[in-house]
Amino acid sequence: MGTFKKCARVSIILFCLFTMLTSGMNVCEIFTLNSNPSMIQTVNAAPLSATPAPSNAEPARELQACPPEVINGVITQGSPNYAFVTGTQQDRIFRNSVESSCGPAKPFPGFTDQGITFKYDAFTFENPLFQQICITIITTAGSPNQIFTAAYRGSFNPNDVQQNYLGDAGNSDKTRSFSFIVPGRADFVIVQSRVNNAGNPTSLAYSFRVMGLPGCDFCPPSSIGGTIGTGSTAYPATIDTQTGRLFRNAVASTCDAPKPVPSVEDAATQFTYDAYTFLNNSISSRCITVTTTAGGANQLLTAAYLDRFNSFDVQENYLADAGNSDQSRTISFTVPGRRSFVIVVSRVNNAANPTSLAYNFSVSGLPTCECTAILSKPDESFAANGGTGSVMVGMPAGCSWTVDTFNSPFITITSGASGTGNGTVNFSVAPHTGANRRIATLAIAGQTFRIFQGIPFNDVPLSNPFHNFIGKLSARNVTTGCGTSIYCPGQVVTREQMAAFIVRSLGVPNPPFPQQQRFNDVPQSNSFYAFIEQMAVRQITLGCSTSPPLYCPVDTVTRGQMAAFIIRALHPPGYVPPTPASQRFVDVPPSNPFYAYIEEMAVRGVTLGCSTNPPLYCPDSTVTREQMAAFLVRAFNL
């Protein structure tokens, strides 16, 4: 029986953006995260001290260890090897036979059996990185058509199975897989639920694997052996029949010369297949090589698909195939970063007495199975006073690595200059007195890590609770201040200033100059002209009037408006946040036009409001430049 070779996990300690802010109605923008894996609710508000943090270092977020490579359980009993919550949910998700993927997001498929309750087990995991990741779940049930698997962001609401939906398996086959995107620093919940309430179910047992957690991936066996219609004991397979088969044109796919999709033969015939799902969790495309050896010639065909295999359309999502059914054949193909792929081994005829339906195949090129490092974050920002920082290195056991600072004059590696396997690089950043921000680029285990440091402002002393936020804003070139060496922290933000703040936070310091004026009150002579145009192009704003078209550039920005600006900036054009299931802030009722935007700000940990007791947001209060710095740094991970 094949075994998984587990790549040891990085003991990643992420740093949640945090400051000890002064108490008061318009200043309390504080948050803390609860990462207890046994808790489904993941955001926990707590009153914090008004004392500013003593250094640039951010408080560590406690992370759970890697989950077991296989989590076993029984509905209502949970799992003996991983923390869980069990309960009863209202309604269930409609099984539309479409697995979600890390490509185009799957829309929520709708409800079924509304008004009926179903038992479930829920398991919480976390993405410890600052960037989004692709997660693949492979579930094997004790019996088909008994259990359904779905994923949720942050928390699972058993009274609303649509809330926080991320993806689902599409069906209740005995083995099924699906993938979904998890945003940076977000928790996600895997829910295994019943699909019927039969008194004597065949089996309510299940096992599942979580693939894609940084530093927790499992390399597949070096050789996966199986038999068509039975699958493999070394790696989970989906076993079913497909309609038609690919034409064997004697051309094997390669990464250098992608092969066009072959035509379909025997279009009305059913062929048995075994399908295996893998994940490229790298941010970069990978060339994957699959070598298959069959028990007999002219019996089996090997093909590859992106994200999912549609057994009713063998051309959909096609990546590659062997071109023949020789006893031994090799294919290679390119898989985009953070996407899953499916290897399908299928019969090519329905002979009653086949020579052999056995096979053996290997998969090479997976990033976590080679000496490829994963860093816990790509960069870190510091205020002018400097400080200390760290970055975690995830590397397979036995792989050595080093750190090169390229003789940066203000960066000192204090520990972890080299290592083998997982490790931590600790560094210090010297104080900065110059008039321009500075950047250091480090090579850590072959990956690039950048350190940004802002400039000092005479009107922002270390005692200012927003000092580090303002410094980080300067480090990312979002602001150079309001004058020579001053930031004007207490000044109220205007709509034109907000445009520059947001567009620069999106990584566009010098947007293109538009040739045509959009708003009557924003002429080309306005120094924020190009930034305001970018806000309109990205549909972050429609202005303050459509007839005539106006932007009201010198009007002040309220906290309600600010929420809408930031949330729209974080999403593609046209995004409308979902309506919250319940009201969070006493002063933000559902009738407030910014109701859903403010809720998403809270869910993302960008704000807990302006008061915790009672819970208030102060939507009509204006935003100062120092408060704006805190919002932007948290929202855009600056």
Buried (B, 14 or more C-beta within 10 A) or exposed (E): EBEBBBBBBBBBBBBBBBBBBBEEEBBBBBBBBBBEBEBBBBBEBEEBEBEBBEBBBBBEBEBBEBBBBBBBBBBEEBBEEBBBBBBEBBBBBEBBEBBBBBBEEBEBBEBEBEEEBBBBBBBBBBBBBBBBBBBBBBBBBBBBBBBBBBBBBBBBBBEBBBBBBBBBBBBBBBBBBBBBBBBBBBBBBBBBBBBEEEEEBEBBBBBBBBBBBBBBBBBBBEBBBBBBEEBBEBBBBBBBEBBBBBBBEEBBBBBEEEBEBBEBEBEEBBBBBBBBBBBBBBBEBBEBBBBBBBBBEBBBBBBBBBBBBBBEEBEBBBBBBBBBBBBEBBBBBBBBBBBBBBBBBBBBEEEEEBEBBBBBBBBBBBBBBBEBBBBBBBBBBBBBBBBBBBBBBBBBEEBEBEBEBEEBEBBEBEEBBEBEBBBBBBBBBBEBEEEEBBEBBBBBBBBEBEBBBBBBBEBBEBEBBBBBBBBBBBBBBBBBBBEEEEBBBEEBBBBBBBBBBBBBBBEBEEBEEBEEBBBEBBEEEBEBBBBBBBBBBBBBBEBBEEEEBBBBBEBBBBBBBBBBBBBBBBBEEEEEBEEBEEBBBEBBEEEBEBBBBBBBBBBBBBBBBBBBEEBBBBBEBBBBBBBBBBBBBBBBBB
